[in-house]
Amino acid sequence: MSDSKISVQQVEDFWDAQPCNINHSKKVVGTKEYFDDVEERKYFVEPHIKGFANFLNWKNKKVLEIGCGIGTDAVNFARAGAVYTGIELSQKSLNLAQQRFNVFGLNGTFIKGNVENLSSILKKEPYDLIYSFGVIHHTPNITDALLEIKKFAHRQTTIKLMVYHSNSWKQSLINDGLDQPEAQSGCLIANSYSKDEIEIILKNAGLKIDSISVDHIFPYNVEKYKKHEYEKEPWFKDMPSEVIKVLEKNFGWHLLLDASLI
């Protein structure tokens, strides 16, 4: 799927204007307290990330993250002992990720660049894990991105991706004008895919899906959430947690997959 009318530069400008999760803390940006708040909040509302990333599994392994953002998952890979490299389109996000590693005394390599042109900015060598959570659905051409990612994989490489799920609760609300893909308005590209669609896209890039699942429904009022208030929407307040879990596993916004070379 391609959004050829939108340039990578436009996407970069959007995320530079407000990096993802940058407002997840009221503390001074760039301090240890700030980064601790950001991490706590992210994993509180998206607890499935820890199980999906399986940080401890990558000790002493080479990890390449596509779209590291301000570094929340990055620091957890590094803390777990991974040999970490992060690629990020937004310079503002990249600066914060680097600062975060400095604050916590962690080692990592950070490179500014576009996943659709990855091989021109990164030395061609294989990684044990290529990880990208909520990123490649924002690029103008996902197939180009995957073809580039493939160049850094070997036969034992695990490629872990999260893309947005079209057959989801949230996409239904978006379709009817009752919601938007991101908390910040005006996101230029936020594609979503069915399981069958993403399987075909990966196959065309020379990749196969080894496992796939669905998760995550955001239950909170967004405007109050932006103010750090956690009030569930009325329709979720009295819904039993087991019912919400069933909805998430079938109609969640996050399509989670492990892939490898065909």
Secondary structure as GFF3:
##gff-version 3
##sequence-region A 1 262
A	DSSP	alpha_helix	8	17	.	.	.	ID=ss1
A	DSSP	alpha_helix	32	45	.	.	.	ID=ss2
A	DSSP	alpha_helix	48	53	.	.	.	ID=ss3
A	DSSP	three_ten_helix	55	58	.	.	.	ID=ss4
A	DSSP	beta_strand	62	66	.	.	.	ID=ss5
A	DSSP	alpha_helix	72	79	.	.	.	ID=ss6
A	DSSP	beta_strand	83	88	.	.	.	ID=ss7
A	DSSP	alpha_helix	91	104	.	.	.	ID=ss8
A	DSSP	beta_strand	109	112	.	.	.	ID=ss9
A	DSSP	three_ten_helix	115	120	.	.	.	ID=ss10
A	DSSP	beta_strand	127	133	.	.	.	ID=ss11
A	DSSP	three_ten_helix	136	138	.	.	.	ID=ss12
A	DSSP	alpha_helix	142	150	.	.	.	ID=ss13
A	DSSP	beta_strand	153	165	.	.	.	ID=ss14
A	DSSP	alpha_helix	169	175	.	.	.	ID=ss15
A	DSSP	beta_strand	192	193	.	.	.	ID=ss16
A	DSSP	alpha_helix	195	204	.	.	.	ID=ss17
A	DSSP	beta_strand	207	215	.	.	.	ID=ss18
A	DSSP	alpha_helix	222	226	.	.	.	ID=ss19
A	DSSP	alpha_helix	234	237	.	.	.	ID=ss20
A	DSSP	alpha_helix	241	251	.	.	.	ID=ss21
A	DSSP	beta_strand	254	261	.	.	.	ID=ss22
###
